[in-house]
């Protein structure tokens, strides 16, 4: 009887619940690196590459599904995942955003476009009739790519439900990485210039 009680107690303590939490700190770091990479202007005399490099420098943060029990005697165990940002979908969307940035930058600089509180772009200031269609198309393509990027990062990590958390993290970091003079919307809806 004592052996059964001991084995039962051992079995119960060996059951571990592992909760994978959204890696907020890793997401901020990844967002900064991706945004800075997108907004990097090519050196004069060189062309911007049409294809992204084979991975994001310093971003080889890999997400590994928890494949073994961390500790048989601790329940619940908590693990914070790293964020994987190296997949074909992520590289493809990032390359598209890099190519588009040189066209968006003059409109950021002159205040025609701004970063909304949710991290997406909108027409903020006046746009000439000649540029209106171009600006609207650029904004639509950029916003679509931003959402694709967030979903691709969530999918690459096996957690599609992280989309909103990734989007929220990027929204803050788009503002954090905005250049001086660019407009952004605060959480209460007012506009400020960086």
C-alpha positions in Angstrom: 0.0 0.0 0.0 2.8 2.4 0.8 4.4 1.7 -2.6 1.1 2.6 -4.3 0.8 5.8 -2.4 4.4 6.7 -3.1 4.0 5.9 -6.8 0.8 7.9 -7.0 2.4 10.9 -5.3 5.4 10.6 -7.7 3.1 10.4 -10.7 1.1 13.5 -9.6 4.2 15.6 -9.0 5.5 14.6 -12.4 2.6 16.2 -14.2 3.7 19.6 -15.3 1.6 22.2 -17.0 3.7 24.4 -19.2 2.4 27.8 -20.1 4.1 29.5 -23.1 3.8 33.2 -22.6 4.0 35.8 -25.3 7.6 36.9 -25.4 7.1 40.7 -25.1 10.7 41.6 -24.6 11.8 39.6 -27.6 9.0 41.0 -29.6 10.1 44.6 -28.9 13.7 43.8 -29.9 12.6 42.0 -33.1 10.2 44.8 -34.0 13.0 47.4 -33.6 15.4 45.4 -35.7 12.8 44.8 -38.5 11.6 48.4 -38.5 15.2 49.7 -38.6 16.0 47.3 -41.4 13.0 48.4 -43.4 13.7 52.1 -42.8 17.4 51.8 -43.6 18.2 53.9 -46.6 20.6 52.5 -49.2 24.0 54.1 -49.3 24.5 56.6 -52.1 25.6 55.0 -55.3 24.2 51.6 -54.4 20.9 50.0 -55.2 18.6 48.6 -52.6 18.5 44.8 -52.9 15.5 43.3 -54.6 15.6 40.3 -52.3 16.1 40.3 -48.6 19.3 38.9 -47.1 19.2 35.3 -45.9 17.9 36.0 -42.5 17.7 39.0 -40.3 21.0 40.0 -38.8 21.0 39.4 -35.1 17.5 38.2 -35.2 18.0 34.5 -35.4 15.8 34.2 -32.3 14.3 30.7 -32.6 11.1 29.5 -31.1 11.3 26.0 -30.0 8.2 24.1 -28.9 8.7 22.8 -25.4 9.8 19.2 -26.2 10.6 17.9 -22.8 9.4 18.3 -19.3 11.4 21.1 -17.6 11.2 19.8 -14.1 9.2 16.8 -12.9 8.6 18.4 -9.5 7.6 21.9 -10.3 4.0 22.6 -11.4 3.1 24.6 -13.2 6.3 25.5 -15.1 6.4 28.7 -17.0 8.4 29.2 -20.2 8.8 32.3 -22.3 9.3 31.6 -25.9 11.8 33.3 -28.2 10.4 34.7 -31.4 11.3 33.2 -34.7 11.5 35.8 -37.5 13.1 33.9 -40.2 10.6 32.4 -42.6 10.1 32.8 -46.3 6.8 34.7 -45.7 8.5 37.1 -43.3 11.4 37.7 -45.6 9.1 38.3 -48.6 6.9 40.8 -46.7 9.9 42.6 -45.3 11.5 42.9 -48.7 8.3 44.4 -50.1 8.2 46.9 -47.2 11.9 47.8 -47.7 11.3 48.6 -51.4 8.2 50.7 -50.6 9.9 52.8 -47.9 11.8 55.1 -50.2 8.5 56.1 -51.8 6.8 56.6 -48.4 9.6 58.6 -46.8 8.9 61.9 -48.6 5.3 61.7 -47.4 6.3 60.9 -43.8 8.8 63.8 -44.0 6.3 66.4 -45.3 3.5 65.4 -42.9 1.2 64.0 -45.6 1.0 60.6 -43.8 1.1 59.6 -40.2 1.2 56.6 -38.0 -2.1 55.8 -36.4 -2.3 54.5 -32.8 -2.7 51.0 -34.1 0.6 51.2 -36.1 -1.1 51.5 -39.5 -0.6 54.5 -41.8 -3.2 57.1 -42.8 -3.3 60.3 -44.7 -2.6 63.0 -42.1 -1.9 66.2 -44.0 -2.6 67.6 -47.4 -1.6 65.7 -50.4 -1.5 67.2 -53.9 -4.1 66.0 -56.3 -1.2 64.7 -58.4 0.0 62.5 -55.5 -3.3 61.5 -53.9 -3.8 58.2 -55.8 -0.2 57.3 -55.3 -0.3 58.0 -51.6 -3.5 56.0 -51.1 -2.1 53.0 -53.0 1.2 53.2 -51.0 -0.7 53.3 -47.7 -3.0 50.5 -48.6 -0.1 48.3 -49.7 1.9 49.2 -46.6 -1.0 48.5 -44.2 -1.7 45.2 -45.9 2.0 44.2 -45.6 2.2 45.2 -41.9 -0.8 42.9 -41.1 0.8 40.1 -43.2 4.1 40.6 -41.3 2.4 40.3 -37.9 0.5 37.2 -39.0 3.6 35.6 -40.6 5.6 36.1 -37.3 2.7 34.6 -35.3 2.5 31.7 -37.7 6.2 31.1 -37.8 6.1 30.7 -34.0 3.2 28.3 -34.0 1.0 30.8 -32.2 -1.4 32.5 -34.7 -3.3 33.8 -31.7 -0.3 36.1 -31.0 -1.3 38.4 -33.9 -2.9 41.1 -31.8 0.0 41.1 -29.3 2.5 41.3 -32.1 0.5 44.1 -33.8 0.3 46.1 -30.5 4.1 45.7 -30.0 4.9 46.9 -33.5 2.4 49.8 -33.2 4.5 51.2 -30.3 7.8 50.5 -32.0 6.8 52.1 -35.3 6.3 55.3 -33.3 9.5 54.7 -31.3 11.5 54.3 -34.5 9.8 57.3 -36.3 12.2 59.9 -37.6 12.1 63.5 -36.2 9.2 65.4 -37.8 7.0 62.4 -38.5 3.4 62.5 -37.2 1.9 59.8 -35.0 -1.4 59.4 -33.2 -1.5 58.9 -29.5 -3.8 56.4 -27.8 -6.4 59.1 -27.1 -6.6 60.0 -30.8 -4.6 63.3 -30.8 -1.7 63.8 -33.2 1.8 64.6 -32.3 5.0 65.3 -34.2 8.1 63.5 -33.2 
